[in-house]
Amino acid sequence: MSGSKHVIGSDLAKVDAHVITPEEYEEIPEMTDANFDLGVWKIGDRPVSPGEGMAAFRQALRCGRSAGSGTKVSTTVHFDA
């Protein structure tokens, strides 16, 4: 990787060393199904139905390589030095 490093102006070591206290956890609101029902499923910038969004989400989480088209041909190329 080339180029200069960006300075973000933060002490990440201090952030990493911070231990979250029980009081801080109390400040975080619990996420409920009602919160998620307020959201809008989108694929790219296109709004989609919750069913279509969930199907795309499940597809994205699948492990492994995607199925090939079956039309690929093995080739070999030789170049002069």
N, CA, C and O atoms as a GROMACS GRO file, in nm:
protein
  324
    1MET      N    1   0.084  -0.117   0.000
    1MET     CA    2   0.000   0.000   0.000
    1MET      C    3   0.088   0.123   0.000
    1MET      O    4   0.182   0.133   0.079
    2SER      N    5   0.060   0.215  -0.087
    2SER     CA    6   0.142   0.334  -0.094
    2SER      C    7   0.064   0.455  -0.046
    2SER      O    8  -0.057   0.449  -0.024
    3GLY      N    9   0.135   0.564  -0.029
    3GLY     CA   10   0.069   0.686   0.015
    3GLY      C   11   0.094   0.710   0.163
    3GLY      O   12   0.151   0.627   0.233
    4SER      N   13   0.050   0.827   0.206
    4SER     CA   14   0.070   0.862   0.347
    4SER      C   15  -0.046   0.814   0.430
    4SER      O   16  -0.158   0.794   0.381
    5LYS      N   17  -0.018   0.794   0.557
    5LYS     CA   18  -0.122   0.751   0.650
    5LYS      C   19  -0.202   0.873   0.694
    5LYS      O   20  -0.147   0.981   0.712
    6HIS      N   21  -0.332   0.854   0.712
    6HIS     CA   22  -0.418   0.962   0.761
    6HIS      C   23  -0.413   0.964   0.913
    6HIS      O   24  -0.414   0.860   0.978
    7VAL      N   25  -0.408   1.082   0.968
    7VAL     CA   26  -0.414   1.099   1.112
    7VAL      C   27  -0.559   1.130   1.145
    7VAL      O   28  -0.614   1.228   1.096
    8ILE      N   29  -0.621   1.047   1.228
    8ILE     CA   30  -0.762   1.067   1.256
    8ILE      C   31  -0.787   1.152   1.380
    8ILE      O   32  -0.901   1.183   1.412
    9GLY      N   33  -0.682   1.190   1.448
    9GLY     CA   34  -0.697   1.279   1.563
    9GLY      C   35  -0.767   1.214   1.681
    9GLY      O   36  -0.842   1.280   1.752
   10SER      N   37  -0.742   1.086   1.703
   10SER     CA   38  -0.806   1.016   1.814
   10SER      C   39  -0.703   0.927   1.881
   10SER      O   40  -0.607   0.882   1.818
   11ASP      N   41  -0.724   0.901   2.007
   11ASP     CA   42  -0.636   0.813   2.081
   11ASP      C   43  -0.700   0.674   2.085
   11ASP      O   44  -0.773   0.642   2.180
   12LEU      N   45  -0.674   0.592   1.984
   12LEU     CA   46  -0.737   0.462   1.974
   12LEU      C   47  -0.695   0.368   2.086
   12LEU      O   48  -0.772   0.280   2.125
   13ALA      N   49  -0.576   0.384   2.138
   13ALA     CA   50  -0.532   0.301   2.249
   13ALA      C   51  -0.621   0.328   2.371
   13ALA      O   52  -0.658   0.236   2.444
   14LYS      N   53  -0.656   0.455   2.392
   14LYS     CA   54  -0.744   0.490   2.504
   14LYS      C   55  -0.884   0.431   2.481
   14LYS      O   56  -0.947   0.382   2.575
   15VAL      N   57  -0.931   0.435   2.358
   15VAL     CA   58  -1.062   0.378   2.326
   15VAL      C   59  -1.061   0.227   2.349
   15VAL      O   60  -1.153   0.172   2.409
   16ASP      N   61  -0.956   0.160   2.302
   16ASP     CA   62  -0.945   0.016   2.320
   16ASP      C   63  -0.936  -0.022   2.468
   16ASP      O   64  -0.987  -0.127   2.508
   17ALA      N   65  -0.874   0.061   2.549
   17ALA     CA   66  -0.855   0.030   2.690
   17ALA      C   67  -0.981   0.056   2.773
   17ALA      O   68  -0.991   0.008   2.886
   18HIS      N   69  -1.077   0.132   2.719
   18HIS     CA   70  -1.198   0.166   2.794
   18HIS      C   71  -1.283   0.041   2.819
   18HIS      O   72  -1.309  -0.037   2.728
   19VAL      N   73  -1.325   0.024   2.942
   19VAL     CA   74  -1.413  -0.086   2.979
   19VAL      C   75  -1.553  -0.028   3.001
   19VAL      O   76  -1.570   0.064   3.081
   20ILE      N   77  -1.651  -0.082   2.931
   20ILE     CA   78  -1.787  -0.031   2.943
   20ILE      C   79  -1.846  -0.074   3.076
   20ILE      O   80  -1.842  -0.192   3.112
   21THR      N   81  -1.898   0.022   3.149
   21THR     CA   82  -1.956  -0.006   3.282
   21THR      C   83  -2.104  -0.042   3.268
   21THR      O   84  -2.165  -0.013   3.165
   22PRO      N   85  -2.161  -0.106   3.371
   22PRO     CA   86  -2.304  -0.138   3.367
   22PRO      C   87  -2.391  -0.014   3.347
   22PRO      O   88  -2.496  -0.021   3.282
   23GLU      N   89  -2.349   0.099   3.403
   23GLU     CA   90  -2.426   0.223   3.387
   23GLU      C   91  -2.431   0.265   3.240
   23GLU      O   92  -2.533   0.316   3.194
   24GLU      N   93  -2.321   0.245   3.168
   24GLU     CA   94  -2.320   0.280   3.026
   24GLU      C   95  -2.412   0.189   2.946
   24GLU      O   96  -2.476   0.234   2.850
   25TYR      N   97  -2.420   0.061   2.984
   25TYR     CA   98  -2.512  -0.030   2.917
   25TYR      C   99  -2.656   0.014   2.936
   25TYR      O  100  -2.738  -0.003   2.845
   26GLU      N  101  -2.688   0.071   3.052
   26GLU     CA  102  -2.824   0.116   3.078
   26GLU      C  103  -2.865   0.230   2.987
   26GLU      O  104  -2.984   0.251   2.962
   27GLU      N  105  -2.766   0.306   2.935
   27GLU     CA  106  -2.795   0.418   2.847
   27GLU      C  107  -2.833   0.371   2.706
   27GLU      O  108  -2.892   0.448   2.630
   28ILE      N  109  -2.800   0.249   2.672
   28ILE     CA  110  -2.826   0.198   2.537
   28ILE      C  111  -2.967   0.140   2.534
   28ILE      O  112  -2.997   0.047   2.608
   29PRO      N  113  -3.054   0.194   2.448
   29PRO     CA  114  -3.191   0.141   2.444
   29PRO      C  115  -3.195   0.002   2.382
   29PRO      O  116  -3.115  -0.031   2.294
   30GLU      N  117  -3.289  -0.080   2.429
   30GLU     CA  118  -3.306  -0.214   2.376
   30GLU      C  119  -3.375  -0.205   2.240
   30GLU      O  120  -3.472  -0.131   2.224
   31MET      N  121  -3.325  -0.281   2.142
   31MET     CA  122  -3.387  -0.286   2.010
   31MET      C  123  -3.498  -0.390   2.014
   31MET      O  124  -3.477  -0.504   2.054
   32THR      N  125  -3.617  -0.350   1.971
   32THR     CA  126  -3.731  -0.440   1.970
   32THR      C  127  -3.775  -0.464   1.825
   32THR      O  128  -3.727  -0.398   1.733
   33ASP      N  129  -3.866  -0.559   1.807
   33ASP     CA  130  -3.920  -0.584   1.673
   33ASP      C  131  -3.990  -0.460   1.619
   33ASP      O  132  -3.988  -0.436   1.498
   34ALA      N  133  -4.050  -0.382   1.707
   34ALA     CA  134  -4.116  -0.259   1.663
   34ALA      C  135  -4.016  -0.162   1.601
   34ALA      O  136  -4.050  -0.092   1.505
   35ASN      N  137  -3.893  -0.156   1.654
   35ASN     CA  138  -3.790  -0.070   1.596
   35ASN      C  139  -3.758  -0.114   1.453
   35ASN      O  140  -3.744  -0.031   1.363
   36PHE      N  141  -3.747  -0.244   1.435
   36PHE     CA  142  -3.712  -0.296   1.303
   36PHE      C  143  -3.828  -0.281   1.204
   36PHE      O  144  -3.806  -0.267   1.084
   37ASP      N  145  -3.952  -0.285   1.255
   37ASP     CA  146  -4.068  -0.266   1.168
   37ASP      C  147  -4.074  -0.126   1.110
   37ASP      O  148  -4.138  -0.104   1.007
   38LEU      N  149  -4.008  -0.031   1.173
   38LEU     CA  150  -4.006   0.106   1.124
   38LEU      C  151  -3.910   0.124   1.006
   38LEU      O  152  -3.917   0.223   0.934
   39GLY      N  153  -3.820   0.028   0.989
   39GLY     CA  154  -3.720   0.038   0.884
   39GLY      C  155  -3.776   0.010   0.746
   39GLY      O  156  -3.886  -0.042   0.731
   40VAL      N  157  -3.698   0.046   0.644
   40VAL     CA  158  -3.735   0.022   0.505
   40VAL      C  159  -3.627  -0.066   0.443
   40VAL      O  160  -3.510  -0.030   0.444
   41TRP      N  161  -3.667  -0.180   0.388
   41TRP     CA  162  -3.573  -0.268   0.318
   41TRP      C  163  -3.538  -0.205   0.185
   41TRP      O  164  -3.626  -0.158   0.113
   42LYS      N  165  -3.409  -0.204   0.152
   42LYS     CA  166  -3.364  -0.151   0.023
   42LYS      C  167  -3.258  -0.243  -0.033
   42LYS      O  168  -3.177  -0.300   0.040
   43ILE      N  169  -3.259  -0.256  -0.163
   43ILE     CA  170  -3.151  -0.322  -0.237
   43ILE      C  171  -3.093  -0.213  -0.324
   43ILE      O  172  -3.157  -0.168  -0.420
   44GLY      N  173  -2.971  -0.171  -0.292
   44GLY     CA  174  -2.917  -0.052  -0.356
   44GLY      C  175  -2.997   0.067  -0.306
   44GLY      O  176  -3.010   0.088  -0.185
   45ASP      N  177  -3.052   0.145  -0.398
   45ASP     CA  178  -3.137   0.258  -0.360
   45ASP      C  179  -3.284   0.227  -0.381
   45ASP      O  180  -3.369   0.313  -0.361
   46ARG      N  181  -3.315   0.104  -0.422
   46ARG     CA  182  -3.453   0.066  -0.455
   46ARG      C  183  -3.523   0.006  -0.334
   46ARG      O  184  -3.478  -0.097  -0.282
   47PRO      N  185  -3.632   0.066  -0.286
   47PRO     CA  186  -3.708   0.006  -0.175
   47PRO      C  187  -3.771  -0.126  -0.221
   47PRO      O  188  -3.823  -0.135  -0.333
   48VAL      N  189  -3.767  -0.226  -0.135
   48VAL     CA  190  -3.826  -0.357  -0.166
   48VAL      C  191  -3.913  -0.402  -0.049
   48VAL      O  192  -3.908  -0.344   0.059
   49SER      N  193  -3.994  -0.505  -0.074
   49SER     CA  194  -4.079  -0.558   0.032
   49SER      C  195  -3.991  -0.626   0.138
   49SER      O  196  -3.879  -0.667   0.107
   50PRO      N  197  -4.041  -0.638   0.260
   50PRO     CA  198  -3.964  -0.708   0.363
   50PRO      C  199  -3.928  -0.851   0.322
   50PRO      O  200  -3.819  -0.898   0.352
   51GLY      N  201  -4.018  -0.920   0.253
   51GLY     CA  202  -3.990  -1.056   0.208
   51GLY      C  203  -3.876  -1.062   0.110
   51GLY      O  204  -3.788  -1.148   0.120
   52GLU      N  205  -3.876  -0.969   0.013
   52GLU     CA  206  -3.768  -0.964  -0.086
   52GLU      C  207  -3.637  -0.924  -0.021
   52GLU      O  208  -3.531  -0.976  -0.056
   53GLY      N  209  -3.643  -0.830   0.074
   53GLY     CA  210  -3.522  -0.787   0.144
   53GLY      C  211  -3.462  -0.899   0.226
   53GLY      O  212  -3.341  -0.918   0.227
   54MET      N  213  -3.547  -0.975   0.296
   54MET     CA  214  -3.499  -1.086   0.378
   54MET      C  215  -3.440  -1.196   0.291
   54MET      O  216  -3.340  -1.257   0.327
   55ALA      N  217  -3.503  -1.223   0.175
   55ALA     CA  218  -3.450  -1.324   0.084
   55ALA      C  219  -3.312  -1.283   0.032
   55ALA      O  220  -3.222  -1.367   0.023
   56ALA      N  221  -3.295  -1.156  -0.002
   56ALA     CA  222  -3.165  -1.108  -0.049
   56ALA      C  223  -3.062  -1.113   0.064
   56ALA      O  224  -2.946  -1.144   0.040
   57PHE      N  225  -3.105  -1.084   0.185
   57PHE     CA  226  -3.016  -1.089   0.302
   57PHE      C  227  -2.968  -1.232   0.325
   57PHE      O  228  -2.849  -1.255   0.346
   58ARG      N  229  -3.060  -1.329   0.320
   58ARG     CA  230  -3.022  -1.469   0.338
   58ARG      C  231  -2.926  -1.514   0.228
   58ARG      O  232  -2.830  -1.586   0.254
   59GLN      N  233  -2.953  -1.471   0.106
   59GLN     CA  234  -2.866  -1.507  -0.007
   59GLN      C  235  -2.725  -1.452   0.015
   59GLN      O  236  -2.626  -1.519  -0.014
   60ALA      N  237  -2.716  -1.329   0.065
   60ALA     CA  238  -2.586  -1.266   0.088
   60ALA      C  239  -2.507  -1.337   0.197
   60ALA      O  240  -2.384  -1.335   0.196
   61LEU      N  241  -2.577  -1.400   0.292
   61LEU     CA  242  -2.509  -1.466   0.403
   61LEU      C  243  -2.464  -1.608   0.369
   61LEU      O  244  -2.389  -1.668   0.446
   62ARG      N  245  -2.507  -1.660   0.255
   62ARG     CA  246  -2.467  -1.796   0.218
   62ARG      C  247  -2.316  -1.802   0.199
   62ARG      O  248  -2.255  -1.711   0.144
   63CYS      N  249  -2.258  -1.910   0.246
   63CYS     CA  250  -2.113  -1.927   0.238
   63CYS      C  251  -2.075  -1.992   0.105
   63CYS      O  252  -2.158  -2.056   0.039
   64GLY      N  253  -1.951  -1.975   0.067
   64GLY     CA  254  -1.899  -2.042  -0.050
   64GLY      C  255  -1.909  -1.957  -0.176
   64GLY      O  256  -1.960  -1.845  -0.176
   65ARG      N  257  -1.858  -2.014  -0.283
   65ARG     CA  258  -1.859  -1.946  -0.411
   65ARG      C  259  -1.998  -1.957  -0.474
   65ARG      O  260  -2.072  -2.051  -0.449
   66SER      N  261  -2.029  -1.858  -0.555
   66SER     CA  262  -2.156  -1.864  -0.626
   66SER      C  263  -2.148  -1.967  -0.737
   66SER      O  264  -2.038  -1.999  -0.784
   67ALA      N  265  -2.261  -2.019  -0.779
   67ALA     CA  266  -2.265  -2.120  -0.884
   67ALA      C  267  -2.216  -2.059  -1.015
   67ALA      O  268  -2.254  -1.947  -1.050
   68GLY      N  269  -2.133  -2.132  -1.086
   68GLY     CA  270  -2.082  -2.083  -1.213
   68GLY      C  271  -2.186  -2.095  -1.322
   68GLY      O  272  -2.289  -2.161  -1.305
   69SER      N  273  -2.159  -2.031  -1.435
   69SER     CA  274  -2.254  -2.034  -1.545
   69SER      C  275  -2.246  -2.165  -1.623
   69SER      O  276  -2.338  -2.198  -1.698
   70GLY      N  277  -2.136  -2.240  -1.606
   70GLY     CA  278  -2.122  -2.365  -1.680
   70GLY      C  279  -2.071  -2.346  -1.821
   70GLY      O  280  -2.062  -2.443  -1.896
   71THR      N  281  -2.038  -2.223  -1.859
   71THR     CA  282  -1.993  -2.196  -1.996
   71THR      C  283  -1.845  -2.161  -2.003
   71THR      O  284  -1.799  -2.114  -2.107
   72LYS      N  285  -1.771  -2.182  -1.897
   72LYS     CA  286  -1.630  -2.146  -1.897
   72LYS      C  287  -1.546  -2.256  -1.961
   72LYS      O  288  -1.577  -2.374  -1.950
   73VAL      N  289  -1.438  -2.213  -2.029
   73VAL     CA  290  -1.348  -2.304  -2.098
   73VAL      C  291  -1.208  -2.279  -2.045
   73VAL      O  292  -1.165  -2.164  -2.032
   74SER      N  293  -1.136  -2.385  -2.014
   74SER     CA  294  -1.000  -2.372  -1.965
   74SER      C  295  -0.908  -2.338  -2.082
   74SER      O  296  -0.917  -2.400  -2.188
   75THR      N  297  -0.819  -2.239  -2.063
   75THR     CA  298  -0.723  -2.200  -2.167
   75THR      C  299  -0.587  -2.182  -2.105
   75THR      O  300  -0.574  -2.163  -1.984
   76THR      N  301  -0.483  -2.189  -2.189
   76THR     CA  302  -0.347  -2.166  -2.147
   76THR      C  303  -0.285  -2.064  -2.242
   76THR      O  304  -0.304  -2.071  -2.363
   77VAL      N  305  -0.210  -1.968  -2.186
   77VAL     CA  306  -0.147  -1.866  -2.267
   77VAL      C  307   0.002  -1.866  -2.237
   77VAL      O  308   0.040  -1.872  -2.120
   78HIS      N  309   0.087  -1.860  -2.339
   78HIS     CA  310   0.232  -1.852  -2.323
   78HIS      C  311   0.279  -1.720  -2.380
   78HIS      O  312   0.236  -1.679  -2.488
   79PHE      N  313   0.368  -1.652  -2.307
   79PHE     CA  314   0.424  -1.525  -2.351
   79PHE      C  315   0.575  -1.539  -2.364
   79PHE      O  316   0.638  -1.612  -2.288
   80ASP      N  317   0.631  -1.468  -2.462
   80ASP     CA  318   0.777  -1.461  -2.474
   80ASP      C  319   0.833  -1.380  -2.359
   80ASP      O  320   0.772  -1.283  -2.316
   81ALA      N  321   0.949  -1.421  -2.311
   81ALA     CA  322   1.015  -1.346  -2.204
   81ALA      C  323   1.059  -1.214  -2.261
   81ALA      O  324   1.117  -1.132  -2.190
   0.00000   0.00000   0.00000
